[in-house]
Every structure is written in structure tokens, then in C-alpha cells.
Amino acid sequence: MSMNPAQVEFLAENQTIQITPNFSHDRLYLICGEVGPFRPGIPVQVPLWMAINLKQRQKCRITAPEWMTVETLVKIKEDEGQSKTFTPMPDEHYMVTTQLILGAAPHDIANTDEIRILVKDIWDMRIAKLRSSVDAFLKIGGSLAKVDHLTLMEINTVRPFLPHALDQLFRLRQEKNSTYNQTQ
Amino acid sequence: MKRMKFAHVEGHTDLTYSEDGSNIITCGADGDYRVWKGYEDDDPECIRVGDEATAITFKNEKIYVGTDMHVLQIFSHPDNQTDGIVTRFTSTITHISFNKDGSKVAAGSGDMTIKVKDLAPSSKNKEVVFTGHTAPILSVSLDPKSEFLASSSCDGTVRVWCLTTNEQVQSWQWGPKSNDFSNSPSLCRVHFEPTTGRFLAIPFYQSSTVKILERKTWKEVAELADHRLKDISICCWSTCGKFLATASKAGDILIWDMQSKAVINAYQHEKKTQICNLAWNPVMNTNKEIAFCDCRGHIGLLDNVTSPDGKTQQNTKASNSVTCVGDEDDAEISISQIKKNTGFTIDEENGKDVFTGVRSSPMEFDVLDDVASKISSRPSSPLASTSRRRYAPSKKQEPFQPGSSPDHLLHRYMVWNNIGIVRCFGEDGDQTTSNIEVEFHDTSVHHGLHIPNTLGHTMAALSAQALFLAGPALEDGSSKLVCVNFAAWDGHKEWTTTLPLGEDALALAVGDSWVAVATSRRLLRLFSNSGLQRAVISLPGPIICLAGHGPKLFMAYHAGMGMDDEQSIGYALMNIDKKSPIGYEWLANPQLLPLGPECELSWAGFSDEGTLSTMDSSGLLQVQLRPGMWMPLLDTRQNVKGKSDHYFLIGLSELEKCVRCVLCKGARYPPTLPRPNIALLDVKLPLCDVTNEKTQLEEALIQSSLQMQLASTLDKTGFDVDDPRDKADRLSKESLMKMFALACQAEREVRAVEVAEWMLSEQLLQLAVKYATRARKRQLANRLTSMAEQLVSEREAEETLLLESTRSSFLSAPNASHTLDEDRDMFASTPPILEVEDNPILQAKQRKTSVAGAAPIDGGKTIRPMSQNRKNPFAKKTSITDDSSPGATPSPRGLAVFDQPKVTQTKTTTGPSKENAKTKMTKQPTLFGMKKTAKEVAPSPQEISPESQDSLPIPAQQPPKSGFMLWLDQNKAQLKVDNPECNEAELVRLGAQKFKTLSEEERQKYTRKRKSSGDAEQPDETVKKTRPTLAERLSTFEA
């Protein structure tokens, strides 16, 4: 089964992130766990969806995750460029998190544009890598491949198409085999 | 001997003294010359003259520098302005020399020429060039009487020239030839005796001697020889002409007394680096000092160089006499000689030995290898040594605002506290216009403010009611206090007041509707938020800072001179009651503030709970436990990674055990942009052996005990402390039990008993006994049992009435240790599982506790496994609401951590332990009430028969409130009216008795009610109905 980006985003929104609220509120008891208490000026960990929502209502400032700095991302980008395989990402949903945070709170984060570009670069690099490896995989006609450190969103970019294509190939091959067998 | 210090980059360095001896002027390969105001000056004036400066000298308030432009440049002193040039060469200037009155200057250069220039105004700048040398000039020396000029050169010769005829008069070979002064084996610094020029000193490299030649005849009058003159490079007469200093390439500096021609002091450069130049301080007549520089660009200072040193003169003799004491056993050894050698002098007048101090050089300077030479006596009077130590007042820190960054910064925090942030943004280049921005953490307090800082405020204080700004005096001499009282409802938010002329505001603090200003006249002025002047109080000393919280005002001031470089800071705590104009008093009388070694106070304030706390510049956070007693809470520097990282404190909460601060990378203060984030640090006491499990338990115990203490004091002030107190209580019990287990495992029974002594609840002790028994520690178990007995008997003395039966059964119980053999294998090591059935003592206790254990359950505290409890928000809510109901108790899961599979039993038994602890702590009567309650509940039809009391009630089946509780809730008020003299416990007891006497149906009614509606509200008519019955019953009972 494949997931659409919205579904992946939904999953990513459950990650926690640090915010600094500007209001006071008691602890909240949510299905995903307890959140708070919220005290003005004191950082607290909340799910991403709540952070985005509070930010949209001007109720908090979002603290960028540790990896969301230019230095870290440049390093990751370099590593990704040098490595033939996929390198581990700092965050399972790095793309979604970046998109959401930068979209909602561009002023809370330093060097927004650079970060956006860097994350996009990393994404492009990984997707290109993924495509080329899929291409190579199909060309050698392999039936089994192991790929590590792919994030959910990345998997889902190829998921509806790749298994389907493989199925088709398999079917064609079977057909070919059976006709071949029949002719024999 | 002073430590050498860095002056210039590596390379040829030169130095000179100013004529008044107060400045040392150095130049070096970095192209700067530096004016050091004394050797201790760490921040010399630095003047750039080119890419390299090779020679420097000082004469008649002017500095002459030879630069890499090959010019002899003049600079004025002390303003260091260029003042023309003397002369030009075609190569590096290597040495400069003046005659005595400064009318003539000679300079030698790498272009093999020497130029002598007349500086006298009458001479019309006559310049004479001497060109006899065939290699770069190494040094020049002008005769003080301006008749002769001596020079040395890389061609290996020293020559003397006549200044009247400009002819060469003499020549000697001093050493090998070379092609440049940087390659020369010796600098061959020749020097005329500076007073009259009677002698000329020439270092002879080849023979390793210094020859003293007589003027005019140029005959050798003396030859100084010493093994340390090898590679001799420099000779330099003292300004008085009585001493000669020599320096060699190996770093040896010798001071010669020219009357005896003997070495009086010898030093060696710590790294044996070549000395580039040395200079005598021109003004010192007695304790002469020499400054020197080496080719690594460092400078050094030798003081007291001419103090005759008995041992070095007769070095062999003196050292022998000391060293032979042990081995030769020579009876002839003069004691006085030894004393003299080791720093004693004999006071002639009263014949006593006076210790005048042993001078040991911090540099490894002395060359003699024996012990005696390492210490040298100072034969001057004993007073001389003390007079050298100058009076130096300890430095005292300037007043500051806690939570602010220093005001020399362009963008700074004026205050950052729990309410908000006040920032000041100066504009580049223009100091006078700046803006103040106020941001509130809680936007519901007030919206952000933006105020132009026209009055030059430097201080701010922010509370949830008002913002106060103050600063130093303006041009017109008055210092203003401005208030923005945003809590005002009459439309007049601002007021300004002017301090009396000449009085500057130095510190500012705000509290609950008051503001305090400390001024430069050492007055503390109190204002109300609306601008009323409340008080003027004299400060006990120069103010350092103020801090306010609620009604409390903290002030730190300089209390006196500290030891050495330490500060002595006093503090006082004041209570300000807003209800009365003169409602202020000391909470803590002025006393001394604890401070780390060589530290300054960097933050002072109050925790959220109102406890006084401070942080010093070493990053140690301390809190005041009670007046005068402080405890370090956290060393914030432990958490930083970099050496220069610091934490900037914002606030702390003791109940939450966390410290709010901002990590400043490479600085002490946070930057305003990008906006820093608050970090939460956990409180961590600086105990020993932090990684040890024992320490962690100890810390947990200390912290939780402190928290419980704090909670009990806060309880009175209306703080909501139930939750933290429960946590602390649980934690303290957990850690006590774990500590006990740890001590048992380590076979430390004494320690285990000590831990047990801290267990104030029988329940914990029972656990401990059980544990000890299972761990086969018979002796320990016996001790604990007797302790438990004692504890119980103490308690029972208080509860005589109710616990008659229990006590009798307890006393008749046999020793606990008989159960030892029954289940020893089940108990491997750690978790003390609670099983009650097989121990009669515990059984007896258990009966009591199980009965009592029902009480909290009745109070609505249904028991669940911890995990479930944590996750379920609804459960949490019920517990919160029930906390307010009478007789509610902390949730009974204190020892859940020890629980293993037998959850229900353990859970039930843990309940009362909490109960007991609470009783112990506050001596509150609820225990009686509970016990009674339980006791009385027992016979009700719902409950089990007395025989089955021992079997434990299963918590899940327990209803939220017993029938009796319901009944009591309704009738308590009436009972109170009827028995006004009774306290809570007695009331409950009475009520229980009464409930017993109720008719069966009555009781059934309540039981049913309990069943049907946990804690639903009772219909009013029920109350009405029961009341007459109650009165009735009461009368019958009394009858």
C-alpha cells in the first residue's frame, strides 16, 4: 500500500518539538500523551501539529530542532554527496518537519532560506540516488535489493510506481517463459 | 624575580626605560613599540612604527626607534606622536646610544656606517658618519662627555673613535667575523661607564671575559672572568657606575660589583634563550632592578639585583659549609653563617634571631646547584621585607542588575526575568539615541512596549504590574526614575520622579506593588507602584545589587575589605508590607554572603517559591535554606562543553527542581540576536562520587527531603504543593529503601541501620525487616525489629485509645526472625516483595494497616498500577478533584517501585506508610480519623467479619467512599457545633461511635448511597432527615 504525502505528513506531525509558549495553561491529556503544563517563557515539548497550530495563533515560538542549522545541514549534504549509499537522516521526517516549521514560523528560525535550500538539495540528491539505484536494479534484472536509511516520504515517492512496474515486469517475464515453454 | 611575559613576537627585541623609571618601552619584530607602565602593566600602549623595530632608546622625553624603513624615528612621550626623524640609513639600525645630556646621538647600522648626530639646537643638525668598520655595526656607545665613541662590528673588531677629530683611536679584536648582526655569535654591546666615562666595558667573545679599559689610555684595568661569561654578548653599566650587568647568549645574567670585581647576583633565563638587551632602571638607587628582553620577544624583570649576596661572592665556601653539615659532622660550623644563609639575620640589639624572609626565585635563575644558593638572605633590616608589601585594597565589583548584560554593549538585555525581557538597542555611532523594547513572556499580561530611551536609562526592573526604568545622572545632574504602571486602571500609566541632585540610581528592584532604588548616596528609596514615596532607608554599604520577589527585598552590598583579592559581600533581606506605609522590617539581619574563591556575584534573585538564591561568577548556584545557611544547588559550569561557555541565569524552581538559564557560547552574556533559547537544567547537588549509585540515591534523598520541607512551609502560603510533595515523598521512600538494599548488598549493616533510622514510617521499616530477613541478615533484622517496635510503641503511646487491641497482639508476638528458613530461596537479592502472611509482627501490623489502608481508598484514591495511572488522564482528574475533599490522602503508590507481581497486596500495604509519614511530618490528626473510620467501617454489613480482617481487601472492589465517610461528611458540621472543644481527630472518633449506634437501615442507606453514587452530591433532604436522628442518637449515647 502506498501513502499519499498528506498521510505521511500526518504521521510526521506526531513528532515532538520544543516551543516557548506565551500563555499559561495546565497540563493537557491527549491520546498521544500528556502535554504541558504551559508556562509563559518556559520551553515545553509538544507534538508538531500542536506547535504549528499554536504558532498560527501567535501563541508560541518554535525552537528549531538541533539539526536544523546551516552547519549541520551542510555537513549532511556533504556526507550524502560523498556516500554512494543513503546516509542516515537526523530526522525520519526531515522534509515534512522542515516544510511545516519553515512554513509556519519562518521568523523563529535563523537562516530560513539557506535551510530551505539545503534541505531541498539533500532531498533532490537522495531522490536522484534513489531513482538511479532503481534504474540500476531494473537493468540488472535483480529481484532483491536492500536499501537502508530511506525516510518514509522518500519511500512513498517510488512506492506506487516501483512495485507496480516490477509486477508488470514479472508478469511479462512469466508470459514470455510460458510461451517459450509452450513453443518447446 | 618576576615571571617573564610576552611582549612581542619572536625575533630581535629591544627595550629601554623611560628616564623616570616608571615606563618600560620595548620594540620588536612585530613593528610595534610598547609603553609598559611598570612591569605589572598588562595592557601596554601599543604604537605601530613599521613592519619591524630593531632598536629603541629614550632620552629627554622622547622615544627614538630604529624602524625597518632604516630611519631613526622620534616619538614624543607620553602622547606617542611622531616627532620627526633623526637620520636615515640604508640598512637596519642595530643600536642607538646617547651622550649624557642628550645632545648627541649615535646610531649604528647594518650598512656598516655609524652616524653621530648633534641634536642641540645650536649645532644645526651636524651629522658625522664613521665608516671604518667593514661589516654591519653591532653596537655603539657614546662617551658621556662626548669625546669618544666606541663601536663594535661584525668584522670582529671593537673600535674607539675620537669625536673631535673623527678618527679611529683604538681597535681590538673581540670575536669572530660574521656577515650580519642577526648571524653574529654575540651582540658585543660595548658600554662606557655612564657617569663620567672613566671606563669602557667590552665583552670579549673569544676569551669569554669582559675587559674594563681606562679612558684615554685604553689600558686594561680589570678583566672579569667567570664560567658563565661564555658566549658573552652584552655589558651594561648601572646608571651609578658601581655595577655592571653582563648577559650571555646562553641566558646567563651576572651582576658584578665593580669595586670588588665580583659577581653579586647571578640569574639564568628560564629557557636559556639569548638575551637581546637589558636595561637598568635609571632611578632606583637601592633596590636596583634590571629589565631584559630575549629573542623570543619576552621581557623579564630582575629586582634587587644589587643586594650583596654573601654566598655567591664566596660561593664555594658558603655552600660547602652548608652541604657538609650532614656528612662531615664538622663541629666548627658557624651557626650564624648557616642562619644567614637560610634567611635569618641576627638582630644586634636584642640578640634574637630575626627571620627576614627567604627569597626563593620563581624562575630557575640561580646557577649554583647547591641548596644554599637557592635561598639568599636579605641582610637589610627586617622592616624592609614588610615595607615591600604594598597595601592593595581588594577589588570591588560594580553595582549591577541581576539578569542584565553589561551596559557598554550596544544591544543589551536590561533585564530578563520570569515576567519578560527588556532589551535596549543602541544605534551605531550615536550613544544618546537608543530604544527600549519590552516583551512579556505571557502576552496576556500586557502587549509588548517600545520606548525611546531619551533619558539614558541603563537599568530596568519588570514585574507583572509595572516596568521601572532608571539610569545614571544626566547632564543636568539629576537621575530619573520612570515607571510604566500598566496595571493602572485610571488611564495614568506613567509617572516620573527625580532623585535629589548628585544622587545616582545604582540598582533597582521591583516587588509586589513596590519598587526599591539604591542610590549612590547609599540610600534605599522605596516607592509604591503608583508613585508614592514610602521610605528612605540607609544602606549598610556600597550597593552591589537588589532583587525583589513579592514582599521580599534582597540587597547585596560591600561589607568590608575581604582577604587578599576576595570581596566581602554582605546581604540583608527585607519584608515590605504594602498595607502599611511603614510596613517594612528585616527578614534576615545583615550578614555575609557566601561566595566562591575569587568570584563575583553574577546573579541574585528568588526562586519561584520565593527562596533567596545567588549565582557567582564561577557558575555556582546557591540557595538560602534558612537565614545565614546556604546550600550549593547546581554548578552550572558542569554542564558546559567549552571552557569559555557560561550559563546566564533567568530563574529557578525548587519544586520542579529545574534551573532556567541561557547557554552563552564563548561569553558570559547572551546575544540579543539571534534570540537565544532558554535551557532547563536539572538541579544537581555537588556531591562526591557523582557516578556512584549510592551518591545518586543520597542526592535523591536529600533533594526530596528538602522538597518536603519546602512543601510544608509553602503549604501555609497557599502554594499548590500536593503534587510535588507526593512525588518527593515517594522519591524519598524509594531512595531510602534502595539505599537500604544497597547497604545490605554491600554487607554494610551499620549503614543499613543508619538508613533505617531515617525511615519514619513503620511500613518502610517493615519492608526493611523483611528485606533483611530474606537476605539472611539475622542481626540486622533483629535490630530493625526492635527499632520498629520502638517506633510503634512511640506511636501507640499517642494512640492509646484506639490501638489497645493491636498493641497487645503486637507485644505478644514472637520474634520476627523465625520466618527465616521458610522462604530464603525466593529472595535472591533486590526487590523486597511484600508478603505478610507468615510474620506475626507484620501480621499484627498488617491488620492495622489494612484497616487503615481502606481509608485512603474511601477517600476516593482508587489504586491502579502506576503505568496505567500515568497514562490515563481521567484517573488523574479524579485524583485532583479528590485532593480537596476532607480526609483525602496522597495516592498510595509510594513504594510501587518495589512491587513485583503481587501487586494488589503490596499496593494496599503501601498506603498507610504514606499516611504515617504524613502524620509524622505534620502531627496532623487525620491518622486518628482514618484509623477510627476504618475501624468503624469494618462492622458495617458490607464489610468483612472481624475474623476475616486479616485477609486484605482487594482495591478494585473498593468503592470510592464508604458509607461512614458519606455520613460523616454530612454530619461533621453538626458534630462540630455540638462538640466545639474537640479537634478533628476526636470529631471523627466521635462520629464513628455515633455511626455505630445508628440503626441498621440508616447505615444501609448510606452504604447503598455509596454504592449507587460514588461521590455524587447528597440531596438536601437527606441531611435534614439525618440531623434529628443525630441529635437523638447523641443524647442517647451520652446518657
Contacts between the chains, C-beta under 8 A, distances in Angstrom:
chain1	res1	chain2	res2	distance
A	18	B	677	7.7
A	20	B	441	8.0
A	20	B	677	7.1
A	20	B	678	6.9
A	22	B	440	7.5
A	22	B	441	6.1
A	22	B	442	6.0
A	22	B	443	4.5
A	23	B	442	6.3
A	23	B	443	6.7
A	23	B	444	6.4
A	24	B	442	6.0
A	24	B	444	7.5
A	29	B	873	2.6
A	29	B	874	7.8
A	29	B	876	6.7
A	29	B	877	7.9
A	30	B	873	7.9
A	33	B	871	7.7
A	34	B	873	7.2
A	40	B	440	7.4
A	40	B	441	3.7
A	40	B	442	3.4
A	40	B	443	7.6
A	41	B	418	6.7
A	41	B	420	7.5
A	41	B	441	2.9
A	41	B	442	7.2
A	41	B	678	6.9
A	42	B	441	7.7
A	42	B	660	6.5
A	42	B	678	6.6
A	42	B	680	7.4
A	43	B	677	6.6
A	43	B	678	5.5
A	43	B	679	7.9
A	43	B	680	6.6
A	58	B	443	7.9
A	61	B	675	7.9
A	63	B	677	5.2
A	110	B	674	4.7
